[in-house]
């Protein structure tokens, strides 16, 4: 749970629920084509990473999800490399996305999608 929301994931999707006075009600869902590796829900922002997928940022407002940014990790062969973990740092003025990959960490400014 995070604030007024709770999220539950399966292999290929994240389901978001509103939490109010001990009641959960379905709010939205985000689906991935391949296996979902990691995700983080921060206020009304959902950040996901998955197999063969770039990092995606979704805005979740009023039972609706909108893709607002995509962050591509390009490897030395100019191919999209996927992240295994994702973390959003919201303690600073700018929000940063940290993506854990095989042998490295990539950092993206959430305000500058690729």
VOMINU-656203 format. One line per field, with one value per residue (C-alpha): residue in one letter; x, y, z. Coordinates in steps of 0.1 Angstrom, whole numbers, always signed. Layout:
BEGIN
type: [A/...]
east: [X/...]
north: [Y/...]
up: [Z/...]
This chain:
BEGIN
type: [X/X/X/X/X/X/X/X/X/X/X/X/X/X/X/X/X/X/X/X/X/X/X/X/X/X/X/X/X/X/X/X/X/X/X/X/X/X/X/X/X/X/X/X/X/X/X/X/X/X/X/X/X/X/X/X/X/X/X/X/X/X/X/X/X/X/X/X/X/X/X/X/X/X/X/X/X/X/X/X/X/X/X/X/X/X/X/X/X/X/X/X/X/X/X/X/X/X/X/X/X/X/X/X/X/X/X/X/X/X/X/X/X/X]
east: [+0/+11/-10/-45/-36/-26/-12/-10/+9/+8/+34/+23/+1/-3/-37/-42/-69/-81/-81/-106/-120/-108/-123/-105/-120/-106/-91/-70/-47/-15/-5/+28/+34/+62/+71/+69/+102/+96/+73/+69/+37/+44/+13/-5/+26/+34/+68/+73/+101/+99/+115/+124/+106/+118/+109/+74/+58/+21/-1/-31/-60/-97/-97/-77/-41/-20/+15/+34/+70/+93/+129/+151/+182/+204/+232/+266/+250/+223/+196/+170/+182/+158/+161/+156/+146/+133/+133/+120/+137/+112/+131/+148/+133/+135/+123/+150/+144/+171/+171/+191/+205/+230/+263/+252/+227/+211/+196/+169/+152/+115/+108/+129/+116/+137]
north: [+0/+36/+64/+61/+34/-2/-22/-59/-74/-106/-118/-93/-66/-43/-37/-5/-1/+29/+24/+43/+35/-1/-7/-15/-6/-13/+18/+8/-18/-16/-46/-56/-78/-97/-106/-77/-75/-46/-16/+12/+32/+67/+89/+88/+77/+40/+31/-3/-24/-58/-83/-68/-35/+0/+17/+31/+58/+59/+86/+72/+96/+91/+53/+60/+52/+72/+65/+97/+87/+59/+56/+34/+17/+12/-13/-13/-31/-3/-26/-19/-35/-41/-32/-58/-32/+3/+29/+65/+91/+117/+133/+159/+187/+167/+131/+106/+70/+45/+14/-17/-36/-64/-49/-13/+13/+39/+72/+91/+124/+117/+151/+141/+109/+94]
up: [+0/-6/+8/-4/-30/-30/-59/-66/-94/-115/-140/-167/-150/-120/-106/-86/-59/-39/-2/+19/+53/+53/+18/-14/-47/-82/-98/-128/-144/-164/-186/-200/-231/-214/-178/-154/-134/-110/-104/-79/-71/-59/-54/-87/-107/-115/-129/-144/-160/-176/-199/-234/-223/-216/-183/-185/-164/-161/-146/-127/-123/-119/-128/-160/-168/-193/-204/-198/-204/-217/-207/-229/-218/-249/-246/-265/-295/-298/-286/-259/-227/-199/-162/-135/-108/-107/-79/-79/-57/-49/-20/-42/-62/-94/-94/-105/-118/-109/-131/-120/-149/-153/-140/-141/-128/-151/-138/-156/-149/-147/-164/-195/-212/-239]
